[in-house]
Amino acid sequence: MAAAPGLVDEYLTLGLRLGRHIDGLVDAYYGPPDRAGAVAAEPVTAPGRLVAEAKGLIAAIDAGGELDRSTGGIGAGGGAGAAPARRHWLRAQVVGLLTTARRLSGESIGYADEVETCYGVRPTRVDEEVFSDAHRRLDEVLPGSGPLAVRLVAWRESHAVPVDRLGAAIDSLAEDLRERTKRLFGLPEGEHVEFELVTGQPWSGFNYYLGDLQSRVAVNTDLPVLSTGLAHLVAHESYPGHHTEHTRKEVGLVRRRSWWEESIFLVGTPQCLLAEGLADLGLEVVMGRRPEAVVASHLAPLGIRYDTEVVAAVSEAGEALGAVRQNAAFRLHEDGADSDTVTGEVARWGLLSPDRAAKAVEFLTHPTWRAYLTCYVEGLPLCRSFVHGDPARFERLLSEQLTPDVLQDQIAADRARSAAPAQPV
């Protein structure tokens, strides 16, 4: 089934054209092969032209242009009568692509402005007192004596998973997570994830969605993989994270509704922030806020160290340190601090070894990923507040076209209802 010409087709074309400039910007594509083939065969489009195309596409969306010219089927796009939510989602995506095109054309855009127009939330620096407080709480729960950073690094690195046992641990966790996800939300028939170990990447794990309900998940072993974060990594990339979202949207939106805009996944757009947020939230949704006992039941039979109670306490006390990376991004991209200086700051505030701090800065200085960090820092609390313990809300994240502002509006409405005085009977 091919995508009908219209604004959605222009969106696919714009994303594919931008992807020829930035390696990795097209995170996944399983849309019409003829569209990808045509873009690959044409000369590379100049950035200035892409800016004009993005602006024209936003104007056409606002003017009520046809999203697609399908003549039937659920959710056919047509004109001003198309679902407002679908049009709103598409517009937000194109605003992100416009920002990328503007940067490619040489326009100077401040870091916070870039993040906000790409991902739909405005990043802010976190007061270092927040990190100091996390340090104090970690010092209380971490066994041993001596400087906190030395103790924490040693404790954390003692949980390195031997590479020869890593595959078995991943498979065991993935099987359990898959069954829990299937029981709670359902999974399309024929979906499958293949895991592989790789090196030489700036990230710890990556889901390559191949279409047709298939994913290849790469786990980076440049640094030792730690048992303390392994379940989160598997859940994030597969069940109920990226793979689950991709497969459910392929079936529910692309195959059933012919919403072909979902057949491309583009870095630098709001869909990334929600995808990372729901993927980070996934483990606690299917295993509970404190999943450590279940995780230990998978790792202990393999002889993999996992200090269940300490892992839980350290995780709870140190969650705020995830925002250290956002401050680091500001230091790099707004303050102009050099990478070595920022690596030292990340090691200090994040309580990381020098090599892990350097890997974090490598991600923040990568041309594709420099602004992406906010998807993790802001995505998790946004999705957690939206879901608020309700699996039905999480299923909406897996299945619907949503944007950060829609989640923020729903969260505000929830709070207003909870604060409203009870009405007399």
Phi, psi and omega in degrees: 000129184259154175287135177285141179302148181157196183294329177296319177297322177295323178296313177302317181296315179299315179298317180293322178294318176297324180297339177285343177269327188234112179297127178093352179297320173274097183289324178206145175209121173226029180279196183304122181299328181294327178293313178297320180295320180295318180293320180295331184275342184274161174299150178299129183283132181297143181305320179299323177292323179293325175300314180296320180295318180294317179297319179295324180291320177298317180297320180291323176297314180296329182278358178086022178299159182294125176292317171210170184246032174297146182259357180198180178094157180295131174078017176305144199286322196346115163053204185294343181277358179296153182307124181302324181296321179294317180295319179298316179298313183297319180298316180299322178296316183291326175301318176298316179295324176300318179299315178299317179296321179298317178295320178298326182281359176101001180289137178275123180233128178300151185302310181297322178295320178299313181298315184296316182284335176280313194248353171088004174224152179261122181284152176225155174287149179257133179301131182297343176296331176298319180289321178299320178296319177298322177299317180298318181289323177296321180299329181285326187261345183273126181295161175096184180225170182103181182302138184302312184301318180295315180296315184293316179299316180296316179297314182297312184291340177290350179261017177297134181271124175305135185301326182288349176250357186294317181299316180295321179294317178298314182298318181295314179294317182297321179297316179295312180298323179296315180296320178295318179295316179298319181293321183280318191235344185082149177227144180296144176297130177095359179291152182201144175239133174248127179260146176215155177259133183226172174223170173076032181234155180277354184247167179272328178207157183208134175262117172264103179276125189261356186082172182056032174070023183243138175232147168244119182254122179259132177248121186276127180249023174306317174247152179305134177281130186263139179295336182296335181241007188293317180297320177298318180299313181295315179297318181300314186276338188233279186238117006257035186272233191302312182300317181296315178299312181300314184292319181294322179284329175298315181286310189283326184254317183279305185289317185276325186249351184060037174271084190288347175299337179280355181275001175232139179238120193239126173294144181091021181225160183299334180300333180292318182298316179288325178297316180289323179297313181291326179292322177291330181279341192303318184299316181288335177292318185265339180242356180098161183302327179238089186271007191301321182296320179293317180299317180300326181294338176272327187271325183301316180298341179267003180072026181262127182294137178199101183279089192310305185291321181290321177303315180298314182293317180294319179299315181294314184289328188258007184302325182297340183288349175301332182283352175305322182294328179290317174301321179297322178297318176297319180298320181287312194260344176249318183273342181076021179293148181280160187299322181295318179298315182291325177300319177296321179293321178295318178297319182292305186282328180273355181055051183245154172293157181304322182289324177287325175295319179296322178295321177296319180289326175303318178296317184288340180258358178289133185300330179281326194251004190303324181261356190288336185308325181299334179300327178276313185295317182264335184293317182297306180298327178294312181292323179296319179293323179293313182291314176050043176080005183258109180303330179296325177292320178297321178297327175298320177298323180287337196238340188246161171275107180233159178232160182305321181292329177294318177296318180298320178296319180293320178298317179297320179295320178299316182293321179297320179295318182290334180272346182293139179294147180296139179275140178295144180280000000 
